[in-house]
Amino acid sequence: MTQPIRAALVAGASLLALATAAAAQSTADLYDLGTLVVDGTADPSDPVPGYVATTAATATKTGTPILETQQSISVITGEQIEDQGATTLGDTLGYTAGLTAQPFGTDPRFDSPTIRGFNGQDAQFLNGLRLMRDFGAPAFEIYSLERVEVLKGPSSALYGAGIPGGVINQIQKRAQFLSFGELGVGVGDPKATEGFVDYNHAFSDIFAARVTAVARDSEGDVEELTNERSYLGLATRWAPVAGTQVEFLGSWLKDSPITPAGLPYDLVGEDDDEDLRSFYAGDPGDHDSDREMLNLGFSASHELTSNWSVEANFRYQKFDWDYTGFYVNGLGADGDTIDRGGNSTSEDSFTQNLDLRLNGRFDTGAVAHTLVVGLDARRYGVESETGFRYADPISYADPSYDGANLSDPWYVSADDLTLEQVGLYAQDEMSFGNWRGSLALRHDWTSQTGSTYTNFVGSSPVDQEDEATTGRAGISYIFDNGVAPYLSYATSFDPEIGTDNSGNAFEPTRGRQWEAGVKYEPLGFNGFFSAAVYNLRQENVRSAFTDANGIGDFRQEGEVLSRGVELEGSADLAEGWNIRGQYTWNDTKVLSGDNAGNALANAPEHNASLWLNYDFAGVTALEGLQLGGGLRYIGERYGDAANSYDLDAVTLVDLQASYALTEDLGLSVNVSNVFDEAYVANCGSFGCYYGDGRTVQARLTWKW
């Protein structure tokens, strides 16, 4: 480990000791969080009624109002998640500007939304700390979340390594100083039986605990693919004295996701799309999946004075997965025989995340400052082995599922890697009359050690160190009528994990963005609207190619451009309406490298959605009824970096209805893709994948 990393860790340990000692102090006053139902200006981790949140935890780490933040951010509230019946991150993000929520269609293993054209599989955070994994963040249980926040554009100034597209921060439900509960069951088509519970109890004025649990058994359009999921979450909140708070956020998740094997590109369009969507090119007798994830998180905060405070946020993650699945290679000359292969992975990883902050407020003349000085440290270790295997072909017209005769691996790769990152950062938010400004600067040190192995090259040692300075600057003006134009500039970097097949470590990617926009928070009703234009570039981009042995590999070259316009708005109206809408224009282009002139994969130029929800409260005959529905438009796009696969635009319709049977008992029904539109979500070198067909989910919920 380098001397700068050691020094930074020593500084972090000192700050943690300060936070711990401060938390142990005692005063006579009690810290009161108030009631469960709060408005959008309170702590961003607290529940928000409706669809409009006016503060966010992600953009500045200080809870600054979104109106005063010089960067695009979208908040999907818990009520919107519930109304839309979301069970995956892709479901949750389907009505959010700047994103393609499910670019790879049905895949219960993990979520890979694109953000401003960039793959977001490594941009996912939990409670402000990154979910680490080499092949994309594992799917987290959506029922356990209070909200999801999407910060768009480079965000390394506060979060260190990351893609230039942005950050997706999933915020768990926290313990509240109010007792309440929810218990429910659900059934669906395709099969989706579930039971869920969310119980919070305030043991006293200073201690509360919350338990969240889910048991779900589901299958997709391919009935051979099932997934059994168990989730248990525990949150506690202890506020022993005024200005001091300690929280625990733990979760355990166990499931068995299997992805569809895909279909050869040449078969798409040759048969009914619904039949193709439900076909499985793998074999139930050979596929297998056993995945388990444990998260243990702690946070502490203490007010040193009325203007200064310290915060500490830590999470340990343990992830284990054994997986065997299938992929397709192509279609035989007879137009029926599908060539296929199998892939197996064994993965064992851990992540340690720590973020320490000193917060202060002070004035310099007429300028008010909100200062954050922080250190975060991240350590990720992984031992994994992946093998590709030959498998017998399968007939599309007359498939046989009596074993695929999987061979021993013909290609094997293995990683034994440890990635360490330490960053020191400072942020100053300034207020002068109606002017708002922000400056953030950060320096990161990263090291990557260990080894990689392939049976073609052998073992290759990895020992690489990188460092980078990133920043963000923004300015805005807050008019008295709630309009706020802004301008910002931000940079990012991301050290790539692993090596190419020759054992060469990848250089970090670097991004930079200009963004201008206007935000509007009406004075006469509860709403929030935003418009943004941006120009975003990334360097050292990896491109895929096939080496002399016929093995897929990556090399770094080139630069990509993403520019666009995003319009988004949410409103909770007194007449019972909840509305959320967005339109996105995203123009992407590879400026240099193998794919120069091409658009980025899974980046539609046009994307739009609109969701309406109406509550008949106050209408005597229909009291207790709520109806909602939405449209999602996903424009034409390419399925791969070479732009070899054109994907058609699609419009999807969703519906929702709920009815309060009694004051505490309610029934809800959600229908996604009402007209069962069969569409190809993605095509690439491993085949084509369909989006979800019609899904129906009914839930009976008792709340108290």
PAGUPA-51882 format. One line per 8 residues: number of its first residue (from 0); their letters; for each residue x, z, y of C-alpha. Coordinates in steps of 0.5 Angstrom, whole numbers, plus 500, padded with zeros to 3 digits. Example, Ala and Ser with C-alpha at 12.3 -4.5 7.8 and 13.67 -1.06 7.14 Angstrom:
<recs>
0 = AS = 525 516 491 ~ 527 514 498
</recs>
This chain:
<recs>
0 = MTQPIRAA = 500 500 500 ~ 503 498 507 ~ 505 503 512 ~ 499 501 517 ~ 494 503 511 ~ 497 509 510 ~ 497 511 517 ~ 489 509 518
8 = LVAGASLL = 488 513 512 ~ 491 519 514 ~ 487 518 521 ~ 481 517 517 ~ 482 524 513 ~ 483 527 519 ~ 476 525 522 ~ 473 527 516
16 = ALATAAAA = 475 534 516 ~ 473 534 523 ~ 466 532 521 ~ 466 537 515 ~ 468 543 520 ~ 463 541 525 ~ 457 541 520 ~ 459 548 518
24 = QSTADLYD = 458 551 525 ~ 451 555 526 ~ 446 555 532 ~ 440 559 532 ~ 436 552 533 ~ 433 548 528 ~ 433 540 528 ~ 426 537 528
32 = LGTLVVDG = 426 530 525 ~ 418 530 527 ~ 413 527 523 ~ 413 521 518 ~ 410 516 523 ~ 414 514 528 ~ 415 508 533 ~ 420 502 533
40 = TADPSDPV = 424 506 538 ~ 426 512 534 ~ 432 512 529 ~ 432 506 525 ~ 432 509 518 ~ 425 512 520 ~ 419 508 518 ~ 416 503 523
48 = PGYVATTA = 408 502 522 ~ 407 494 523 ~ 412 489 523 ~ 415 490 530 ~ 421 494 530 ~ 425 495 537 ~ 431 498 534 ~ 436 496 529
56 = ATATKTGT = 442 500 525 ~ 446 494 524 ~ 448 491 530 ~ 451 496 534 ~ 451 502 529 ~ 448 506 535 ~ 441 504 534 ~ 441 500 541
64 = PILETQQS = 435 497 542 ~ 434 490 540 ~ 432 487 547 ~ 439 490 549 ~ 443 487 543 ~ 447 481 545 ~ 446 478 538 ~ 441 475 534
72 = ISVITGEQ = 438 480 529 ~ 431 480 525 ~ 428 486 522 ~ 423 486 516 ~ 420 492 516 ~ 417 496 510 ~ 410 495 512 ~ 411 487 512
80 = IEDQGATT = 415 488 505 ~ 409 491 502 ~ 404 487 505 ~ 408 481 502 ~ 408 484 495 ~ 416 482 495 ~ 420 485 489 ~ 426 481 490
88 = LGDTLGYT = 431 480 496 ~ 429 473 496 ~ 422 475 497 ~ 423 479 502 ~ 427 474 507 ~ 422 468 506 ~ 419 469 513 ~ 426 470 517
96 = AGLTAQPF = 429 465 522 ~ 436 462 520 ~ 436 464 512 ~ 434 460 506 ~ 432 465 502 ~ 432 463 495 ~ 436 457 495 ~ 438 457 487
104 = GTDPRFDS = 430 458 485 ~ 429 463 480 ~ 435 467 478 ~ 434 475 477 ~ 441 476 476 ~ 443 476 484 ~ 441 474 491 ~ 444 468 494
112 = PTIRGFNG = 441 467 501 ~ 444 462 506 ~ 445 465 513 ~ 446 459 518 ~ 448 455 512 ~ 453 460 509 ~ 452 463 502 ~ 450 470 503
120 = QDAQFLNG = 452 473 496 ~ 457 477 499 ~ 454 479 505 ~ 449 484 503 ~ 450 491 505 ~ 447 498 503 ~ 446 503 508 ~ 451 500 512
128 = LRLMRDFG = 456 499 507 ~ 458 493 503 ~ 455 491 496 ~ 462 489 493 ~ 462 484 487 ~ 467 478 486 ~ 461 473 484 ~ 455 476 489
136 = APAFEIYS = 452 482 490 ~ 448 485 484 ~ 440 485 486 ~ 438 491 488 ~ 431 495 488 ~ 426 492 493 ~ 421 498 492 ~ 426 503 494
144 = LERVEVLK = 428 500 501 ~ 425 502 508 ~ 427 496 511 ~ 432 490 511 ~ 436 488 517 ~ 439 481 518 ~ 445 481 523 ~ 446 473 524
152 = GPSSALYG = 453 471 526 ~ 460 473 525 ~ 460 481 525 ~ 467 483 523 ~ 468 487 529 ~ 464 493 526 ~ 464 491 519 ~ 471 488 517
160 = AGIPGGVI = 471 482 512 ~ 465 478 511 ~ 462 471 512 ~ 461 468 519 ~ 454 467 517 ~ 452 475 518 ~ 450 481 515 ~ 444 483 510
168 = NQIQKRAQ = 443 490 511 ~ 438 494 506 ~ 436 501 508 ~ 434 505 503 ~ 428 510 504 ~ 430 517 506 ~ 427 524 506 ~ 423 526 511
176 = FLSFGELG = 420 533 514 ~ 413 531 511 ~ 410 532 504 ~ 407 525 502 ~ 407 521 496 ~ 405 514 492 ~ 403 513 485 ~ 402 506 482
184 = VGVGDPKA = 401 501 477 ~ 401 493 477 ~ 400 487 472 ~ 402 480 474 ~ 402 473 471 ~ 407 471 469 ~ 408 477 466 ~ 410 483 470
192 = TEGFVDYN = 407 490 468 ~ 410 496 472 ~ 409 503 474 ~ 412 506 481 ~ 412 513 484 ~ 415 515 491 ~ 414 522 492 ~ 417 526 498
200 = HAFSDIFA = 417 534 499 ~ 419 538 505 ~ 421 544 502 ~ 422 547 509 ~ 424 546 516 ~ 431 544 514 ~ 431 541 507 ~ 427 535 504
208 = ARVTAVAR = 428 531 498 ~ 425 524 496 ~ 424 521 489 ~ 423 514 488 ~ 422 511 481 ~ 420 504 478 ~ 419 501 471 ~ 418 494 470
216 = DSEGDVEE = 418 489 465 ~ 417 482 467 ~ 418 474 465 ~ 419 468 469 ~ 416 461 469 ~ 421 460 463 ~ 417 465 458 ~ 423 466 454
224 = LTNERSYL = 427 470 459 ~ 425 477 460 ~ 427 482 464 ~ 426 490 463 ~ 428 494 469 ~ 429 502 470 ~ 430 504 477 ~ 431 512 480
232 = GLATRWAP = 433 514 487 ~ 434 520 490 ~ 434 522 497 ~ 435 529 500 ~ 436 531 508 ~ 439 538 510 ~ 439 539 517 ~ 442 547 517
240 = VAGTQVEF = 442 547 525 ~ 441 543 531 ~ 444 537 532 ~ 447 537 524 ~ 445 533 519 ~ 447 532 512 ~ 444 526 507 ~ 445 524 500
248 = LGSWLKDS = 442 517 498 ~ 443 516 490 ~ 440 511 485 ~ 441 508 478 ~ 439 502 476 ~ 439 499 469 ~ 436 492 467 ~ 437 486 463
256 = PITPAGLP = 437 479 467 ~ 438 472 464 ~ 438 466 468 ~ 434 459 466 ~ 439 455 463 ~ 437 449 468 ~ 436 442 466 ~ 440 435 467
264 = YDLVGEDD = 439 432 473 ~ 437 425 469 ~ 431 429 466 ~ 428 431 473 ~ 423 426 475 ~ 422 423 468 ~ 417 428 466 ~ 411 433 469
272 = DEDLRSFY = 415 438 473 ~ 411 444 471 ~ 413 442 464 ~ 420 442 466 ~ 420 448 470 ~ 418 452 464 ~ 423 449 459 ~ 429 453 457
280 = AGDPGDHD = 435 450 455 ~ 438 456 452 ~ 437 460 446 ~ 433 467 446 ~ 437 469 439 ~ 444 468 443 ~ 443 470 450 ~ 444 477 452
288 = SDREMLNL = 444 481 458 ~ 446 489 459 ~ 447 491 466 ~ 447 498 470 ~ 449 500 477 ~ 450 507 480 ~ 450 508 487 ~ 452 515 490
296 = GFSASHEL = 452 516 497 ~ 453 521 503 ~ 452 521 510 ~ 453 527 515 ~ 453 527 523 ~ 454 533 528 ~ 453 533 535 ~ 460 536 538
304 = TSNWSVEA = 457 537 545 ~ 451 533 548 ~ 454 527 549 ~ 459 527 543 ~ 458 527 536 ~ 461 525 529 ~ 459 521 523 ~ 461 520 516
312 = NFRYQKFD = 458 515 511 ~ 461 514 504 ~ 458 511 498 ~ 461 510 491 ~ 458 504 487 ~ 460 503 479 ~ 457 497 476 ~ 458 494 469
320 = WDYTGFYV = 455 488 466 ~ 455 484 459 ~ 452 478 459 ~ 451 471 455 ~ 447 465 458 ~ 447 458 458 ~ 448 452 462 ~ 447 444 461
328 = NGLGADGD = 452 439 461 ~ 448 433 461 ~ 443 428 458 ~ 444 424 452 ~ 443 416 451 ~ 437 417 448 ~ 434 421 454 ~ 432 427 450
336 = TIDRGGNS = 438 431 447 ~ 441 436 452 ~ 448 437 452 ~ 449 445 453 ~ 454 450 453 ~ 455 458 453 ~ 458 463 458 ~ 459 470 457
344 = TSEDSFTQ = 462 475 462 ~ 464 482 461 ~ 465 486 468 ~ 467 493 470 ~ 468 495 477 ~ 468 500 482 ~ 467 501 490 ~ 469 506 494
352 = NLDLRLNG = 466 505 501 ~ 468 510 507 ~ 466 509 515 ~ 467 515 520 ~ 465 514 527 ~ 466 518 533 ~ 461 517 538 ~ 460 518 546
360 = RFDTGAVA = 457 517 552 ~ 460 518 559 ~ 460 514 566 ~ 465 511 570 ~ 462 510 577 ~ 455 507 576 ~ 457 504 569 ~ 454 508 563
368 = HTLVVGLD = 458 507 557 ~ 456 508 550 ~ 463 509 546 ~ 464 508 538 ~ 471 509 535 ~ 471 508 528 ~ 475 507 521 ~ 472 504 515
376 = ARRYGVES = 476 504 508 ~ 474 500 502 ~ 477 500 495 ~ 474 495 490 ~ 477 495 483 ~ 475 490 478 ~ 476 488 470 ~ 473 482 468
384 = ETGFRYAD = 473 477 463 ~ 469 470 463 ~ 469 465 457 ~ 466 458 456 ~ 463 456 450 ~ 461 450 446 ~ 454 450 444 ~ 450 445 439
392 = PISYADPS = 445 440 443 ~ 438 441 444 ~ 432 437 444 ~ 427 437 450 ~ 421 434 446 ~ 422 438 440 ~ 427 444 442 ~ 429 449 436
400 = YDGANLSD = 431 456 438 ~ 434 458 431 ~ 441 459 434 ~ 445 455 438 ~ 452 456 434 ~ 456 458 440 ~ 463 457 439 ~ 469 462 441
408 = PWYVSADD = 471 461 448 ~ 475 454 449 ~ 476 457 456 ~ 478 464 458 ~ 479 467 465 ~ 480 475 466 ~ 481 479 472 ~ 485 486 473
416 = LTLEQVGL = 484 486 481 ~ 484 492 486 ~ 482 490 493 ~ 483 495 499 ~ 481 494 506 ~ 482 499 512 ~ 480 497 519 ~ 480 501 526
424 = YAQDEMSF = 475 499 531 ~ 472 501 538 ~ 466 499 541 ~ 464 500 548 ~ 456 498 550 ~ 456 498 558 ~ 450 499 562 ~ 450 497 570
432 = GNWRGSLA = 443 497 573 ~ 439 492 569 ~ 446 489 566 ~ 448 490 559 ~ 455 489 556 ~ 459 490 550 ~ 466 489 548 ~ 468 491 540
440 = LRHDWTSQ = 475 490 538 ~ 478 491 531 ~ 484 490 526 ~ 484 490 519 ~ 489 491 514 ~ 488 488 507 ~ 492 488 500 ~ 490 485 493
448 = TGSTYTNF = 494 487 487 ~ 493 486 480 ~ 493 480 475 ~ 489 474 473 ~ 489 470 467 ~ 487 464 464 ~ 488 461 457 ~ 491 454 460
456 = VGSSPVDQ = 496 458 465 ~ 497 465 462 ~ 498 471 466 ~ 499 471 474 ~ 501 477 478 ~ 497 478 485 ~ 500 481 490 ~ 498 479 497
464 = EDEATTGR = 497 483 504 ~ 493 480 510 ~ 491 483 517 ~ 487 480 522 ~ 484 482 529 ~ 477 480 530 ~ 472 482 536 ~ 466 481 540
472 = AGISYIFD = 464 480 547 ~ 457 480 550 ~ 453 480 556 ~ 445 480 558 ~ 440 482 563 ~ 434 486 562 ~ 428 484 567 ~ 423 489 569
480 = NGVAPYLS = 418 484 565 ~ 421 485 558 ~ 425 478 558 ~ 433 479 557 ~ 437 473 557 ~ 444 474 553 ~ 451 470 552 ~ 456 473 546
488 = YATSFDPE = 462 471 543 ~ 464 473 536 ~ 469 472 530 ~ 470 474 523 ~ 475 474 517 ~ 474 474 510 ~ 480 475 505 ~ 478 471 498
496 = IGTDNSGN = 478 475 492 ~ 482 472 486 ~ 487 466 485 ~ 486 459 483 ~ 488 457 476 ~ 495 456 478 ~ 495 463 480 ~ 496 462 488
504 = AFEPTRGR = 492 467 492 ~ 487 465 497 ~ 488 465 504 ~ 483 469 508 ~ 477 465 512 ~ 476 465 519 ~ 470 464 523 ~ 468 464 531
512 = QWEAGVKY = 461 463 534 ~ 458 462 541 ~ 451 464 542 ~ 446 464 547 ~ 439 466 547 ~ 433 470 550 ~ 429 476 548 ~ 422 478 550
520 = EPLGFNGF = 419 485 549 ~ 412 484 552 ~ 409 490 556 ~ 402 489 555 ~ 402 489 547 ~ 407 491 541 ~ 411 485 540 ~ 418 482 540
528 = FSAAVYNL = 420 475 541 ~ 427 471 541 ~ 430 465 541 ~ 438 463 540 ~ 442 457 540 ~ 449 458 537 ~ 455 454 535 ~ 459 457 529
536 = RQENVRSA = 466 455 525 ~ 469 457 519 ~ 476 455 517 ~ 480 455 510 ~ 474 454 507 ~ 474 453 499 ~ 472 446 496 ~ 471 445 488
544 = FTDANGIG = 475 440 484 ~ 476 438 477 ~ 484 439 475 ~ 488 435 470 ~ 485 439 464 ~ 478 438 466 ~ 477 445 468 ~ 473 447 475
552 = DFRQEGEV = 478 450 480 ~ 478 451 488 ~ 483 450 493 ~ 483 451 501 ~ 482 446 506 ~ 478 444 512 ~ 473 447 517 ~ 466 447 517
560 = LSRGVELE = 461 447 523 ~ 454 450 523 ~ 450 449 530 ~ 443 451 531 ~ 437 453 534 ~ 432 459 532 ~ 426 461 534 ~ 422 468 531
568 = GSADLAEG = 417 473 533 ~ 413 478 531 ~ 407 482 534 ~ 402 488 532 ~ 395 486 536 ~ 390 492 537 ~ 385 487 534 ~ 388 488 527
576 = WNIRGQYT = 392 482 527 ~ 400 482 524 ~ 403 476 526 ~ 410 474 524 ~ 413 466 525 ~ 420 463 525 ~ 423 456 526 ~ 430 454 525
584 = WNDTKVLS = 434 448 526 ~ 441 448 523 ~ 446 442 523 ~ 452 443 518 ~ 458 439 517 ~ 464 439 514 ~ 469 437 519 ~ 475 436 514
592 = GDNAGNAL = 477 437 507 ~ 475 434 501 ~ 468 433 503 ~ 469 431 510 ~ 463 429 514 ~ 458 432 509 ~ 453 437 510 ~ 453 444 507
600 = ANAPEHNA = 450 446 500 ~ 443 449 501 ~ 443 448 508 ~ 436 445 510 ~ 436 442 517 ~ 429 444 518 ~ 426 451 516 ~ 419 454 518
608 = SLWLNYDF = 414 460 516 ~ 408 463 519 ~ 405 469 516 ~ 398 472 519 ~ 395 479 516 ~ 388 482 519 ~ 385 489 518 ~ 378 489 518
616 = AGVTALEG = 378 497 520 ~ 372 498 525 ~ 368 493 522 ~ 363 497 518 ~ 361 492 513 ~ 368 490 511 ~ 372 497 513 ~ 378 498 508
624 = LQLGGGLR = 379 490 507 ~ 385 487 509 ~ 387 479 508 ~ 393 476 509 ~ 397 469 508 ~ 403 465 510 ~ 406 458 510 ~ 413 457 508
632 = YIGERYGD = 417 450 510 ~ 423 449 507 ~ 426 442 509 ~ 430 437 506 ~ 437 439 504 ~ 443 438 499 ~ 444 441 492 ~ 452 441 492
640 = AANSYDLD = 458 441 497 ~ 459 433 495 ~ 452 432 497 ~ 451 428 491 ~ 444 431 490 ~ 438 430 495 ~ 433 435 495 ~ 426 434 497
648 = AVTLVDLQ = 422 438 503 ~ 417 443 500 ~ 411 447 503 ~ 409 453 500 ~ 403 458 501 ~ 402 465 500 ~ 396 470 500 ~ 395 477 500
656 = ASYALTED = 389 481 500 ~ 388 489 499 ~ 382 494 499 ~ 381 501 500 ~ 377 504 494 ~ 377 511 497 ~ 381 514 503 ~ 387 515 498
664 = LGLSVNVS = 386 509 493 ~ 387 502 494 ~ 388 495 490 ~ 392 490 493 ~ 393 483 490 ~ 399 478 492 ~ 399 471 490 ~ 405 467 492
672 = NVFDEAYV = 406 459 491 ~ 398 459 491 ~ 398 451 489 ~ 403 452 484 ~ 408 447 487 ~ 413 445 482 ~ 419 443 486 ~ 427 443 485
680 = ANCGSFGC = 430 449 489 ~ 437 446 487 ~ 442 441 483 ~ 449 442 482 ~ 454 441 476 ~ 451 446 472 ~ 444 442 472 ~ 438 443 476
688 = YYGDGRTV = 434 449 477 ~ 426 450 479 ~ 423 455 484 ~ 418 460 482 ~ 411 457 481 ~ 405 461 482 ~ 406 468 481 ~ 400 473 481
696 = QARLTWKW = 401 481 482 ~ 395 486 482 ~ 397 493 484 ~ 393 500 484 ~ 396 505 488 ~ 394 512 490 ~ 397 515 496 ~ 397 522 498
</recs>
